[in-house]
């Protein structure tokens, strides 16, 4: 059974005070006023004691391979072994298999090591064999018993950044592109289309051919917009902690007499099955990318879904008392599949489909330091149609832009701790609109897991917005303003 609690609380001592509840200033004709936002958005725990503690992850965690020296460096803060192996395979080109059932987590920090020294530090007590195939490609098998038990192949994932052999091509004018024009590109195959945005995802036989096409199309046409498809870094994974349980959810699903409802789109990995009281607020997951995350720990989508439901509870009138209810629902859109990272193409597809399906609040608890004009334009398109897009500001502890939160059309959310100040990891650039507590505890299989980051803050804020605007006729512009007024960046102190 899964339960979750935002463990960061509003400061009650001598620091920056949380704002008083606010009341709506504008509603649509005939719609009921939106409920006030409660002054505290989290709790210290069922007994009121100190929250569970877990140190934030390194600012730049990861595994890096230098192809010129064939040496490795790592700063891995407890990632699942599947994620580490996916990164290793993506960077080196190795084929990697692992024995089913292995759910180890990796903590490692080193630099400038050859493979024979790096692998034992990465894999700990796991057995492995590293061989070279007839075609000269390295093959790594990770197992608990014997090498032939390594029956699950790991798909390589090189992490955040451009996908060098893939382009996103679209018309600036919105006019359809002649398919013959794309077919004429050397070594190119169209592997995806987005009918809403009029864009094509094109894969090339090599990075060189993709680069040549990028330059040629950019220089030879005033009507085409061309960019590399990009990967979003996989969200930070939960950290196992010990501590008290969490209180039950005191919120019930309701149905409006007219049958209409507000829908929040969760653009993320697929949530696992939640406990019944949370699952009641979720609609069936839409697989933009087929596949599910590796089992064993709460998926990022699971944690974000529960944070949203908690936000719904906190923002609903009389939340925290028996009988409080909301007609708002959460629609998950799986854009990760079984992969460790998502791409701008798939995130944009999820946003477009969510808007087509009627979602009017869209949560993006993901991001990258890389700008994508294509993703920016897709977000602008849905906001022009009336949607409210809420995005995580990033966990690099800097003022650098983080996308898509840095786009003008999004509501960018950063994270505070229980003292009311910004957390050390939280981005705090001029693009950030509001600051909301960013810690949760997820309980799965008898184990508690700490989840920290602006992802949590964004999901919780989306839940609050869904509660304030549960009447689907309520305009979302005033809801956006209420959230900024209730949790302004100006009211928080830097760490």
C-alpha positions in Angstrom: 0.0 0.0 0.0 1.3 3.5 -0.9 0.7 6.6 1.2 2.4 9.9 1.0 2.8 13.1 3.1 4.5 16.4 2.3 6.8 16.6 5.2 8.0 20.1 4.8 5.8 22.5 6.8 5.3 26.2 7.0 7.6 27.9 9.4 6.0 28.7 12.8 8.9 30.4 14.4 10.8 33.6 13.8 11.4 33.2 10.1 9.4 34.2 7.0 5.8 33.7 7.8 3.5 31.9 5.4 0.8 34.1 3.8 -2.7 34.3 5.2 -5.5 32.4 3.3 -6.7 34.3 0.2 -10.1 34.6 -1.3 -11.0 34.6 -5.0 -11.3 37.9 -6.8 -12.7 36.7 -10.1 -15.0 33.8 -11.0 -16.9 32.9 -14.1 -20.6 33.7 -14.2 -22.6 31.3 -12.2 -19.5 29.5 -10.8 -19.0 29.1 -7.0 -16.0 30.9 -5.5 -12.8 28.9 -5.3 -11.8 27.9 -1.8 -9.0 29.7 0.0 -5.5 28.3 -0.1 -4.6 27.1 3.4 -1.6 28.9 5.0 0.3 25.7 5.6 0.9 23.2 2.8 2.4 20.4 4.7 2.9 18.8 8.1 5.9 17.7 10.1 4.3 14.3 10.7 1.4 12.7 12.5 2.9 13.5 15.9 4.1 16.9 15.0 7.7 16.0 15.4 10.7 16.7 13.2 10.4 15.5 9.6 12.4 12.7 8.2 15.8 13.9 6.9 17.7 13.0 3.8 20.6 14.9 2.3 19.9 16.3 -1.2 21.6 14.6 -4.0 24.8 15.9 -5.6 24.2 18.8 -8.0 25.5 16.9 -11.0 25.1 13.3 -10.2 25.9 10.8 -12.9 28.3 8.5 -14.6 30.7 9.8 -17.3 33.0 8.0 -19.7 35.9 9.6 -21.5 36.2 7.8 -24.9 39.7 9.1 -25.5 41.2 7.4 -22.4 38.5 4.8 -21.7 38.3 5.9 -18.1 35.3 6.6 -15.9 34.1 9.0 -13.2 31.0 8.7 -11.1 28.9 10.6 -8.6 26.0 8.3 -8.0 23.7 9.0 -5.0 21.8 5.8 -4.6 20.4 5.2 -8.2 18.8 1.9 -9.0 21.3 -0.4 -10.7 19.1 -0.5 -13.9 19.5 3.3 -14.3 23.3 3.1 -13.8 23.6 0.3 -16.4 21.4 2.2 -18.8 23.7 5.2 -18.5 26.8 3.0 -18.9 25.4 1.4 -22.1 24.3 4.7 -23.5 27.7 6.3 -23.2 29.9 3.4 -24.1 27.8 1.5 -26.6 28.1 -1.7 -24.6 25.4 -4.4 -24.7 24.3 -5.0 -21.2 22.1 -7.7 -19.6 21.0 -8.2 -16.0 19.4 -11.1 -14.2 15.7 -10.6 -13.5 14.9 -9.8 -9.9 18.0 -7.8 -9.1 17.0 -4.5 -7.4 20.2 -3.2 -6.0 21.0 0.5 -5.6 24.3 2.1 -6.4 26.2 4.6 -4.3 29.6 5.4 -5.8 32.0 8.4 -6.1 35.3 8.1 -8.0 37.2 9.6 -10.9 39.7 8.6 -13.6 39.3 4.8 -13.2 39.7 2.1 -15.9 36.7 -0.3 -16.4 38.3 -3.1 -14.4 38.4 -0.8 -11.3 35.2 1.2 -12.0 32.9 -1.8 -12.4 33.5 -3.3 -9.0 32.7 0.1 -7.4 29.6 0.5 -9.4 28.2 -3.0 -9.0 29.3 -3.7 -5.4 28.7 -7.3 -4.4 27.0 -8.2 -7.7 28.7 -10.7 -10.0 29.5 -9.7 -13.6 31.3 -10.7 -16.7 32.8 -8.4 -19.3 33.7 -9.9 -22.7 34.2 -8.7 -26.2 32.0 -10.1 -29.0 33.2 -11.1 -32.5 32.3 -7.7 -33.9 34.5 -6.0 -31.2 31.6 -4.7 -29.1 31.9 -5.1 -25.3 29.2 -7.2 -23.6 28.5 -6.9 -19.8 26.4 -9.4 -17.9 25.3 -8.7 -14.3 24.0 -11.6 -12.2 23.5 -13.0 -8.8 24.0 -16.7 -9.7 25.5 -17.3 -13.1 26.2 -15.3 -16.3 23.6 -17.2 -18.4 20.9 -16.0 -15.9 21.4 -12.4 -17.2 18.3 -12.5 -19.4 17.1 -8.9 -19.4 18.8 -6.5 -21.8 19.2 -2.9 -20.7 18.5 -0.2 -23.3 21.3 2.4 -23.4 20.5 5.9 -22.2 23.2 8.5 -22.4 21.4 11.1 -20.2 20.4 14.7 -20.6 21.3 16.5 -23.9 20.7 16.3 -27.6 20.0 13.1 -29.4 22.6 13.5 -32.1 21.0 11.3 -34.7 17.4 12.6 -34.4 15.8 15.9 -35.7 12.4 17.5 -35.1 11.3 19.2 -38.3 8.2 21.4 -38.6 6.9 24.3 -40.6 7.1 27.7 -39.1 3.9 28.7 -40.9 2.0 25.7 -39.8 1.5 24.5 -43.3 2.0 20.7 -43.9 5.5 19.6 -45.0 5.6 17.7 -48.3 6.6 14.1 -47.2 8.8 13.9 -50.4 10.9 16.6 -48.9 11.6 14.5 -45.9 12.1 11.3 -47.8 14.8 13.1 -49.9 17.0 13.6 -46.8 20.0 11.2 -47.0 19.8 8.3 -44.5 16.6 9.6 -42.9 13.5 7.8 -41.7 10.4 9.5 -40.3 9.7 7.7 -37.0 7.0 10.0 -35.6 4.4 12.6 -36.4 2.5 15.1 -34.2 -0.6 16.0 -36.1 -1.5 18.8 -33.6 1.8 20.6 -34.0 2.6 19.6 -37.5 6.0 18.3 -36.6 8.0 15.2 -37.6 10.5 13.2 -35.7 13.2 12.0 -38.1 16.0 9.5 -37.3 19.2 9.3 -39.3 21.6 6.5 -40.0 24.4 8.4 -38.4 25.1 11.6 -36.3 27.0 13.0 -39.3 24.0 12.7 -41.6 21.8 14.3 -39.0 24.2 17.2 -38.6 24.4 17.7 -42.4 20.6 17.7 -42.7 20.3 20.1 -39.7 22.6 22.6 -41.4 21.2 22.2 -44.9 17.6 22.6 -43.8 18.3 25.6 -41.6 20.3 27.4 -44.3 18.1 26.4 -47.2 14.6 27.2 -46.0 13.0 30.2 -44.3 9.8 28.1 -43.5 11.3 25.1 -41.7 12.2 25.0 -38.0 14.7 22.3 -37.3 16.3 21.2 -34.0 17.7 18.1 -32.4 15.4 15.9 -30.3 16.7 16.1 -26.7 16.6 13.9 -23.6 15.4 15.1 -20.2 17.5 13.8 -17.3 15.8 11.1 -15.3 14.2 12.5 -12.1 16.0 11.9 -8.9 15.1 8.6 -7.2 13.7 8.1 -3.7 16.0 7.6 -0.7 15.1 4.9 1.8 14.6 6.4 5.3 13.2 5.4 8.6 10.6 7.4 10.5 6.9 7.6 11.5 4.0 6.7 9.3 1.8 9.2 7.5 -1.8 10.2 8.2 -4.6 8.9 6.1 -6.0 11.0 3.2 -9.2 12.7 4.3 -10.6 13.5 0.9 -13.4 11.8 -1.1 -14.0 11.8 -4.9 -17.3 13.4 -5.9 -19.2 13.8 -9.1 -20.7 17.1 -10.3 -24.4 17.1 -11.2 -23.6 18.0 -14.7 -21.0 15.3 -15.0 -18.2 17.7 -15.9 -14.9 17.8 -14.1 -11.5 19.5 -14.0 -8.7 17.2 -15.2 -5.0 17.6 -14.3 -2.6 16.0 -16.7 0.5 14.3 -15.1 3.2 14.2 -17.8 5.6 11.7 -16.2 6.4 8.1 -15.8 3.6 5.6 -15.3 2.3 5.5 -11.7 2.2 2.2 -10.0 -1.1 1.0 -8.5 -1.9 3.3 -5.6 -3.8 2.5 -2.4 -7.6 2.8 -3.0 -8.0 6.2 -1.4 -5.5 7.7 -3.8 -6.3 5.6 -6.8 -9.9 6.9 -6.7 -8.7 10.3 -8.0 -6.7 8.8 -11.0 -8.0 8.1 -14.4 -6.4 5.3 -16.5 -2.8 6.0 -17.6 -2.4 6.9 -21.2 0.8 5.4 -22.7 2.4 8.0 -25.0 5.4 5.7 -24.7 4.7 2.0 -24.0 6.3 0.3 -21.1 6.6 0.7 -17.3 9.5 1.7 -15.0 11.5 -1.0 -13.2 9.7 -2.3 -10.1 11.1 -2.3 -6.5 10.8 1.4 -5.6 8.1 4.1 -6.1 8.3 5.4 -9.6 8.6 9.1 -10.1 5.0 9.1 -11.5 3.8 7.4 -8.4 5.3 10.0 -6.1 4.0 12.9 -8.2 0.5 11.4 -8.4 0.2 11.2 -4.6 1.7 14.6 -4.1 -1.0 15.9 -6.4 -3.8 14.2 -4.5 -2.4 15.7 -1.3 -2.5 19.1 -3.0 -6.1 18.5 -3.9 -6.8 17.7 -0.3 -5.1 20.8 1.0 -6.8 23.1 -1.5 -10.3 21.7 -1.1 -12.8 23.5 1.2 -12.7 21.9 4.7 -9.8 19.7 3.7 -8.6 17.5 6.5 -12.0 16.8 7.8 -14.2 13.8 7.0 -16.5 14.4 4.1 -14.3 16.9 2.1 -14.6 16.1 -1.5 -13.5 17.1 -5.0 -14.6 16.3 -8.5 -11.1 17.0 -10.0 -9.3 14.0 -11.4 -5.7 13.3 -12.4 -4.9 11.8 -15.8 -1.4 10.3 -16.1 0.4 10.4 -19.4 3.3 8.0 -19.5 6.2 9.7 -21.6 9.0 7.6 -20.1 7.9 4.0 -20.8 10.6 1.7 -19.5 13.3 4.2 -20.3 15.4 6.1 -17.7 14.8 9.5 -19.5 12.1 11.1 -21.7 12.6 13.2 -24.9 11.3 16.6 -25.8 9.4 14.9 -28.6 7.5 12.5 -26.3 6.8 15.2 -23.7 5.4 17.5 -26.4 3.2 14.6 -27.6 1.9 14.1 -24.1 1.1 17.8 -23.7 -0.7 17.9 -27.1 -2.7 14.8 -26.3 -3.6 15.9 -22.8 -5.0 19.2 -24.2 -6.9 17.3 -26.9 -8.3 15.0 -24.2 -9.6 18.0 -22.2 -7.0 18.4 -19.5 -6.7 22.1 -18.6 -4.0 21.9 -15.9 -0.8 20.3 -17.1 2.0 19.3 -14.7 5.6 18.9 -15.9 7.7 17.6 -13.0 10.7 17.3 -15.3 13.1 19.5 -17.2 16.5 20.2 -18.7 19.1 23.0 -19.0 18.6 22.7 -22.8 16.1 25.0 -24.6 13.7 23.5 -27.1 11.8 26.0 -29.3 9.5 23.2 -30.4 8.5 22.4 -26.8 8.2 26.1 -26.0 5.7 26.5 -29.0 3.7 23.5 -28.0 3.3 24.8 -24.5 2.4 28.2 -25.8 -0.2 26.6 -28.1 -2.0 24.9 -25.2 -1.8 27.9 -22.9 -3.3 30.1 -25.7 -6.2 27.6 -25.5 -6.7 28.3 -21.8 -4.6 25.6 -20.1 -2.4 26.3 -17.1 1.0 24.6 -17.4 2.9 24.2 -14.1 6.6 23.1 -14.2 9.4 22.2 -11.8 12.1 24.9 -11.6 15.0 22.4 -11.3 17.3 21.0 -8.6 20.7 22.5 -9.5 20.7 25.2 -6.7 21.4 27.9 -9.3 19.9 30.9 -11.1 20.4 29.3 -14.5 17.4 28.8 -16.7 15.7 25.4 -16.6 13.2 24.4 -19.2 10.3 24.2 -19.7 9.8 26.1 -16.4 11.7 29.1 -17.8 9.3 29.6 -20.6 7.1 32.7 -20.1 3.9 30.7 -20.6 4.6 28.2 -17.7 4.1 28.7 -14.0 7.6 27.8 -12.5 7.7 26.3 -9.0 10.7 25.9 -6.8 11.1 24.2 -3.4 11.2 25.4 0.2 12.0 23.5 3.4 10.1 23.3 6.6 11.7 26.5 7.9 10.2 28.5 5.0 13.5 29.2 3.2 14.6 27.9 -0.2 16.3 24.5 -0.1 20.0 24.4 -1.1 19.2 22.3 -4.2 16.3 24.5 -5.4 16.8 26.8 -8.4 15.9 30.4 -7.7 16.4 32.3 -11.0 14.3 35.2 -12.2 12.0 32.9 -14.1 10.7 31.3 -10.9 7.1 32.3 -10.0 6.4 30.6 -6.6 8.0 28.5 -3.9 6.2 25.5 -2.3 7.6 22.8 0.1 9.4 20.1 -1.8 9.6 17.0 0.3 7.4 13.9 0.5 7.5 10.5 2.0 6.2 7.5 0.1 5.6 4.2 1.8 5.8 1.1 -0.3 6.0 -2.5 0.9 6.7 -1.5 4.5 9.6 0.8 3.6 9.5 4.6 3.7 11.1 6.6 0.9 12.0 10.3 0.9 11.4 12.1 -2.3 12.8 15.6 -2.6 12.9 18.2 -5.3 11.1 20.9 -7.2 9.2 18.0 -8.9 7.3 17.5 -5.7 6.6 21.3 -5.4 5.2 21.4 -9.0 3.0 18.4 -8.5 1.6 19.8 -5.2 1.0 23.2 -6.7 -0.9 21.4 -9.6 -3.1 19.7 -7.0 -3.8 23.0 -5.3 -4.8 24.6 -8.6 -7.1 21.6 -9.3 -8.8 22.1 -6.0 -9.2 25.9 -6.5 -10.6 25.4 -9.9 -12.5 22.1 -9.5 -15.4 23.8 -11.3 -14.2 23.4 -14.9 -15.9 26.7 -15.8 -13.6 28.6 -13.4 -11.0 30.5 -15.4 -7.4 29.5 -14.6 -5.8 33.0 -15.0 -7.0 34.0 -11.5 -6.0 30.6 -10.1 -2.5 31.2 -11.3 -2.4 34.6 -9.7 -3.8 33.2 -6.4 -1.0 30.7 -6.2 1.7 33.3 -6.8 0.1 35.6 -4.2 0.0 32.7 -1.6 3.5 31.4 -2.2 5.6 34.3 -3.5 9.3 34.0 -4.1 9.8 37.4 -2.3 8.6 35.9 0.9 11.2 33.1 1.2 14.7 33.3 2.5 17.7 31.9 0.7 19.5 29.0 2.5 
